[in-house]
């Protein structure tokens, strides 16, 4: 079922473009956008340490490399299985045309963290063999060891504190979270949408906004992306809307709410071979990013 769903593809927005065939670089990019920077740095440090270890093995003879490999597979087979799973899963995701959210690579994240933690643990436990050294060398090694312990501890401690603070500041809008390089808590929709940013999670926040800002007999046109029922939450205040209906102001409605996923899909440039109906492009909306307010992070509200 997963393979069939992946093969079918889906309309997706990425960096101002709209496509149904996907991009091979979609998941690597979205991973770098959505993962917290402290987590990326931890994984990056672990990857670099592992890479240096692999390069160091090139100096060994073929016989020694084979011996080390067989020992590794014998002692660390579970770790090896995780690596294989991550590689195969990512390879499948990258080649899939279904580019609708970072959630599709979430099954690999626990294994990536486990592998990174194992590398960092070995990095922390690495110690010089002081017994076999001269007195001067032992003293220099001891100084280096203390220095390394402090540096490593400070780096890791800083990253953990950063992650805790960033998570607290991002609450409760975790679904629309992007790291600081890509819009952070509010503006990740400029880069990528769908379940990365907007999955209809802010309909009840729009309900609260309507209760506070609109009169009981005042209406708001709503172009909502999600599984919620607009009429159920907003009642007679809501008028379901879409681009081809034109400007709601023409029928006396001066407020408009559009989901981020819908808006970016309307404004995006279609890739070659992808047809988009001009009537769905909100061309009559004078300033698409000049919204007056937001419900949560993912529903934009306009005063027409």
DODOGU-556944 format. One line per 10 residues: their letters; for each residue y, x, z of C-alpha. Coordinates in steps of 0.2 Angstrom, whole numbers. Layout:
BEGIN
A) Y:X:Z; ... $
END
This chain:
BEGIN
XXXXXXXXXX) 0:0:0; 12:14:4; 8:23:-12; 11:7:-22; 27:3:-13; 33:21:-16; 29:21:-35; 39:5:-37; 55:13:-33; 71:4:-27 $
XXXXXXXXXX) 90:4:-31; 97:18:-21; 115:25:-18; 118:44:-15; 134:54:-16; 143:41:-27; 128:37:-39; 117:22:-41; 99:25:-47; 82:16:-47 $
XXXXXXXXXX) 72:32:-50; 78:42:-36; 83:60:-34; 71:75:-30; 84:81:-17; 86:65:-9; 76:67:7; 81:86:10; 99:81:9; 97:65:20 $
XXXXXXXXXX) 87:75:33; 102:88:34; 114:73:35; 105:63:48; 97:75:60; 109:81:74; 116:98:71; 108:105:88; 91:99:81; 94:107:64 $
XXXXXXXXXX) 99:124:73; 83:124:84; 72:121:69; 82:133:58; 80:147:71; 61:143:73; 60:144:54; 69:160:52; 58:168:66; 43:162:57 $
XXXXXXXXXX) 49:169:40; 53:186:47; 35:186:54; 28:182:37; 39:196:29; 33:208:42; 15:204:37; 18:210:20; 18:228:26; 0:226:32 $
XXXXXXXXXX) -15:230:21; -24:216:13; -39:218:25; -28:216:40; -19:201:33; -35:192:30; -41:196:47; -25:190:55; -26:174:44; -44:170:49 $
XXXXXXXXXX) -39:173:68; -24:162:66; -35:148:58; -48:150:72; -36:150:86; -22:139:80; -30:126:68; -21:112:76; -4:120:72; -10:124:54 $
XXXXXXXXXX) -15:106:52; 2:101:57; 10:113:44; -1:106:30; 3:88:35; 22:91:35; 21:100:18; 10:87:9; 20:73:16; 37:80:11 $
XXXXXXXXXX) 30:85:-6; 25:66:-8; 42:60:-2; 52:72:-14; 42:66:-29; 43:48:-25; 56:37:-33; 58:27:-17; 74:34:-9; 80:21:3 $
XXXXXXXXXX) 80:30:20; 77:44:31; 64:33:40; 52:37:27; 50:55:33; 51:51:52; 32:53:53; 34:72:50; 48:74:63; 37:75:79 $
XXXXXXXXXX) 26:89:71; 42:98:65; 48:98:83; 31:103:90; 30:118:78; 48:123:82; 45:123:100; 29:133:99; 39:147:89; 53:147:102 $
XXXXXXXXXX) 41:148:116; 33:163:109; 50:170:105; 55:168:124; 39:176:130; 40:191:119; 41:206:130; 41:225:127; 26:235:135; 35:245:148 $
XXXXXXXXXX) 20:254:155; 17:264:139; 35:270:137; 45:285:145; 57:282:159; 72:281:148; 64:270:136; 58:259:149; 76:257:156; 83:254:139 $
XXXXXXXXXX) 69:241:136; 73:233:152; 91:231:148; 87:224:131; 75:212:139; 88:205:152; 100:204:138; 88:195:126; 83:183:140; 102:178:144 $
XXXXXXXXXX) 106:176:126; 91:166:121; 94:155:137; 112:152:134; 109:148:115; 95:135:119; 105:128:134; 120:126:124; 111:117:110; 102:105:123 $
XXXXXXXXXX) 119:101:131; 127:98:114; 112:86:109; 114:76:125; 133:74:124; 132:70:105; 118:57:108; 129:49:122; 144:48:111; 135:40:97 $
XXXXXXXXXX) 128:26:107; 125:12:103; 126:15:84; 111:26:82; 105:18:65; 122:23:56; 122:40:64; 126:55:54; 129:73:60; 147:80:61 $
XXXXXXXXXX) 147:88:44; 143:71:36; 154:58:44; 146:57:61; 148:40:69; 158:31:56; 159:38:39; 141:42:33; 141:28:21; 152:39:9 $
XXXXXXXXXX) 136:49:6; 121:38:7; 118:20:12; 103:8:14; 93:10:30; 102:27:33; 118:17:38; 117:-1:35; 102:-12:38; 111:-28:43 $
XXXXXXXXXX) 112:-22:61; 130:-28:64; 129:-47:60; 131:-51:79; 145:-39:80; 154:-49:66; 150:-65:76; 160:-57:91; 174:-52:79; 175:-69:72 $
XXXXXXXXXX) 176:-78:89; 190:-66:94; 201:-65:78; 199:-82:69; 204:-99:73; 190:-112:74; 194:-120:57; 197:-103:49; 185:-96:36; 179:-79:32 $
XXXXXXXXXX) 170:-75:16; 154:-64:20; 144:-53:8; 130:-48:20; 116:-36:17; 102:-39:29; 89:-51:36; 100:-61:47; 106:-79:44; 125:-78:41 $
XXXXXXXXXX) 127:-97:44; 116:-97:60; 128:-84:68; 145:-88:61; 143:-107:58; 156:-116:48; 168:-100:49; 157:-92:36; 157:-94:18; 143:-84:9 $
XXXXXXXXXX) 151:-73:-5; 148:-61:-18; 158:-51:-31; 155:-63:-46; 163:-77:-36; 180:-69:-38; 193:-67:-25; 191:-79:-9; 210:-80:-8; 210:-91:-24 $
XXXXXXXXXX) 201:-104:-14; 211:-102:2; 200:-89:12; 211:-74:17; 197:-64:26; 182:-55:18; 168:-46:26; 157:-34:15; 141:-24:21; 143:-6:18 $
XXXXXXXXXX) 127:-5:7; 133:-19:-4; 150:-11:-6; 144:6:-10; 132:-1:-22; 146:-11:-31; 157:5:-32; 144:18:-37; 143:26:-54; 126:21:-62 $
XXXXXXXXXX) 116:36:-68; 111:37:-86; 100:23:-91; 104:12:-76; 113:-5:-80; 125:-13:-68; 133:-29:-71; 152:-27:-71; 153:-44:-62; 145:-36:-47 $
XXXXXXXXXX) 157:-22:-45; 171:-30:-34; 184:-25:-47; 196:-38:-41; 196:-29:-24; 212:-19:-24; 208:-6:-11; 190:-6:-7; 192:7:7; 207:-1:14 $
XXXXXXXXXX) 198:-13:26; 208:-20:40; 194:-19:53; 175:-16:55; 162:-26:64; 151:-12:72; 150:2:59; 142:-6:44; 152:-22:40; 170:-20:33 $
XXXX) 183:-33:35; 198:-36:24; 213:-46:25; 217:-53:8 $
END
